[in-house]
């Protein structure tokens, strides 16, 4: 029988462990491949991948590596002192470094556990009925809850209270113009300005202009999103929410989705798409909409990504759109059967953006899609209109 170290299971995906178990039971890569209906080379690749991952976390007994890294870390390097006479390892130094992927997984699991006991809201009654053949989409272009801007320095005041006021007022104005029964709130990422208590960007460590403490930002941000959802429920049969992962809120964007999914667990008219994926897709008849923040992909590549990730939907639809944020300005291009559109934000620029000359208009849009004909109509709520409405 082929020997497989049982400790390797913790470093394997369910499919990888299935392959290794078959290898142990069948006794050779050839017979294991035959039993699983795969190529022999596939068995070798799976085994090598698992051994490589285990070694990255400090486990490789064949190389005297048995001191595993703590959760959230991976091994950066090891130094081993061997006995010159026996060749046995006498001492070993293990250097570790933060494992961002694993830390994010741990944070997601922690959020899921904390959110499991959140109170569940009661269903809201719909007061207005629209058309089933229409889908209303409201893209949230980078709301940046928690950002601070001082008018004397940047030309516009902005803080947590203003962010909530403007977002909720814009949604309230737009949903009144909707004739659809189905509403999609597409948060395009960077809903929160910062992802940590330090108020710094996770990748570059740049210090951000923060209005207040992070727990308060989360509290007000979640309350604002709930208000927008419940506003939509009054005029639509269903409200769906997508929270794209932004470069300012890698973790909090996923936490927001998990919190909302728990809060609206007993509201059948609310659908929270809480998959922790970099892209989301919504189908409405012959219309297909992709949603992403846009900081990790080029616009011209998005149609090909959509066609690959949603091959069946791509083949069954005629009207395809990819909505993204990140750059805070309007832009619309068409690439090989798919329109890619960037959206403005209601938030003004902070000191860094204004200092660098990164300026743009401020508004929020609502696009109505028909299940047969694609984009049907659109409405725009500018920051100036918001002031008049208020």
N, C-alpha and C positions, 0 to 999 in steps of 0.2 A: 504493500500500500504506500502511496506517495505521501510523504510527511508535509503537512502544512501547519505552520505555527498558529495556534488559535488566537494569539495576541494580535494577529494581523487583521482580525475582523473589525476592530475599532478604526482602522485606517482605510477600510473598504466601503464602497457603495454597496447597496443590496445586490446589484447585478454582479459586481466584482467578486463579492463573497460567494455568490452562487457558482461562478466560474471556478474559484479556488476550491470550493467544496467538491465540485465535480472532478477536479483534478486529483484531489485526495482520494475520492471513492473509486475513480476509474484507474488510477495508477500511472497514467502517462498523459502527456499533452495530446497525443494522437487519439487515444480512446476517449478522452474528455471532449475533444473537439467534435468527434463523431456523435457522442451522446447529446451534445448541445446543438448540433447542426450548424457549427461554425467552422471557420478555417483554423488550422493548427497555429498559424501565426498570431491569431487573435488571442489564443490562450497565453502565449508567451508575452504579448503586449500587456495584457491585464496583470499578469504576475509581476512584470517589471514595473508597471505603474504603481501597484500597491507597495512593493518594496521601496520604491523611490519616495513615495509619500511618507511611509513609516520612518525612513531614514531622516527625512526633513524634520520630523518631530522627535528625533533622537532615539529611534528604536531600530537597531540593526545588529542583532547578536553576533552574526558572522564577522562583524567588524568591531566587536567589543563595545558596541553602543547600546547600553541598556538604561541610561538615565534620560527618561522622557521629559520633554518640555512641559511646563505648566499650561493649563487651559488658556487659550488666547495668545500663546507664544509658539514659535518654532525655532529649531536649532540653527544658529548662525555658524557654528564651528565647534570642533572638539579638539582637545589636546590630551594624549594618553601617555602615561609614563609606564614603560614595560620593564620587567625584571630581565636583566641582561643574560642571566643563566637559564632561567626557565621559559622566558618568553611570555610569561603571564602578565596581564595588566595589573599594575599596583595602584595607580591613581589616575583620575580622569577629571579634566576641567571641561565643562559644557557652557558654551556661550549661546545665549538665546536672544531673540529679537521679537518685537510685537508682530503677531500674525493678524493683519487687518481683516482678512476674510473670516477667520475664526472668531475674532472679537465681535464683528458685526453679527455673526450667527448667535453668539452668546447673548448679545444685546437684544436681538430679535426674540430669542427664547425667554429672556427676562421680561420684555414688554408683554409678550403673549401671556405669561403667567400673571403679571400684575393686572392686565386688562380683563382677565377671565371673570373677575368678580365685579366688574363695573355694572351699575344699575342699567336695566334695559328700559328704553323709553316706550311709551304707549303709542299705538298707531295714530296717525293724523288723518282727518277726513279731508277728502278732495272737494273743493268748492266749485271748481270749473273743469269742464271736460273738453278735451281737444280731439285731434285727429290721430288715429292709430297708424296712418301711413307716414307720419312725420316724426322726425327726431330732432329735438333742439339740443344744441351743444354750446355750452358756455366754457370756453377755455380761460383758465386762470393763468395769466402770464406773470409768473414770478412775483407773488404777493409780498415776499420778504417781510413777514411778521417778525418784529423785534428790531428792525433797522431804525436808526436815528438819523435824521437830517435837520440841520439848523438853517433856517431861511437866510439869515445874514451871511452865511458861508456858501450856501448852495442855491439859493433862490426859492426854495420851498421847504416848509416844515413837514416833518413826517415822524410819527412815532406809533406806538402800539395801538393807541386809541384811534388815531386817524386811519390806520390800516384796517381795523375792524369796521369802522364807520363807512369807509369808501367801498370796501368789498361787499358788505351786506347791502348797502344802498344800491350798488350797481346791479347785483343779482335781483333784488326786489324790483327794480325798474325793468330789467330785461324780461323776466319771466312773465310779467304782465302783457308783454307783446307776443308771447309764444302762442301758437295755435296747435302745438303738438301735445300728445299724451305721454310721450317719453322724453325725459330730460337727462342729459349727460353733463355732469360737472367734471370737466377735464382739468385738474390741477397739473400744470405743465412743469412742476418742480420749483425748488427754491421757495416753497411756501413759508418756510422758516429761514431767517437770515443767517442763523448760526446753529451749529449742531452740538455744541459743547458749552460747558460752564465758563470756559476761558474766553469765549467770543472770538474764536479764531477759525480760519478755514482749515479743514482737516488735512488738505494736501500740502499747501504752501506755508501754513502757519501765519498768514497775514492777520493782523488785528483788525476786527470789524467794528464799525460804529453801532453799538448796541444801545437800545432805549432803556432796557431794564434787565432784571434777572431772568435767567432762562426758564425756571419753573413758571413764572408769571406769563412769559411769552407762550409757552405750551398751553397753559390754561386758557388764555384769551384766544389763541389760534384755534383750538379745538371748539371753543364756544362759537366762534365766528363761522366755522365750517358747519356746525350743527344748525346754526341759524339759517345759513344758505340752503341746507338740505330741507329744512322744515318749511322754508319759504317756497321752495320748489314743489313740495308735496301738496301745497294748497291748490296748485293749478295744474299739476301733472299726475297721471296715473302712477308712473314709476319714476324714481330718481336714481340714477347710477352715478357712482363716484370713482374716479381713477386718480390716484396720487402718484405722479411720476417721481422718480428718484432724482433729486437735483444735486448739483455740486456743492451747494451750501448746506443741504440737509440729507445727506446719505442715509442716516439712521432715523432721524425724526420723521422723514417722509413715510418710511415703513411703519414707524410707531403710530403715526396718524391714521394710516389705513387699518391697522390692527385695532386701535381704540374704537374707530367708527364701526368696524365690523362687529365688535362686541356690543356697542351701544345700541345698534339697530338690528340686533339678532332677531328680535321678535316683531320687527316691522317688515311685513312681506313686500311692501312697495318700495323699499330701499335696497339697492344692490351695491355693495362695496367690493370693488375688485382689489383684493389685498395681496395678490401674488407679488413677491419681492423681485420682480423682473425689470430689466431696464426699458422694456417696451411693452405696451398694452395695445390690444386690438378690440374694436367694437364693430359689430356687423349690424347693419340695418337694411334688410332686403338686398338690393344690388349695390349698396354703398358699404365700403369698408374704410374705417378710420383707424389710423395708427397714432399713438400718443407716446411722446418721449420728451425728455428735457433738452437733449441735443448737444450736450457738452462732450460726448464721447463718440459721436458719429458725424460724418459729413452729409449734408443735405442730399447730394447726388447719389449717395449710397443707400438711402432709406428705402426707395422703391424696391431695390433688389433684396434688401433685408426682409421687407414685408412679403415679397413673393416667395422667399425661402421659408420664413417662419409660419406663414399662413397660406401655403400653396393651394389648398382646396378653396379657401375663401377668395383668394386672388382669381382663381379660374372661374368662380361663380359670380363675381361682381364686375361691374363696368365703371363704377365711380369710386376712385380710391384717393384718400387724402392722408397726409401725415402732418399732425399738429405738433409743434415744438415751441419751446421758450428759449431761455438762456441769454439771448442777445438784446432783449428788451425793445426791439423795433420791428416794424412791419416788413415782411418780405414774403413774396410768393413766387415760386418757380414750379415748372412742370418737367418731370423726368420720366420718360418711358412709361406712360400710363398712370402716373400718380402725381398729384399736386402736393408740394411740400410748403407749408405755411408757418412762418414765425409770427408770434404775437407780442404786442406791446404789454406793458405792465401799468397798473394804476399807481404804482409807487414812483416817486421821483428818484433822481440819482443821489447817492450819498456823496460825501466829500471826495472819496477816491474817484468815483465815476465822473463827477463834474470836473474835478481837477484834470482828469485825462481827456476831457472833451467828449465823453461817451454820453451823448444827449439824444433823447427821442421823445415823441409825443406820448401821451398817457391816455389809455382808454381800455374798455373791455367790450368784447364782441359776443354776439350770440348768432350762430349759424344754424339755419333750419335745413335739414336734409330730407328729401323724399325717398321712399324705399325703392322707387323705380328710376327717378330722374336725377338723383344726386342733390347737389346744393340747390335749394329752393328759394331761400331768401336769407338776408342777414341784417342785423340791427347793431348799431354802435352806440355805446354809452361813453362819451368822452368825460374827462375830468371836469371840464367846464360845465357840461350838462349836469353832472352830479351836484355841483354847487348850486345850480338853479333848482334842481329837484329838492334838495335839502331845504 
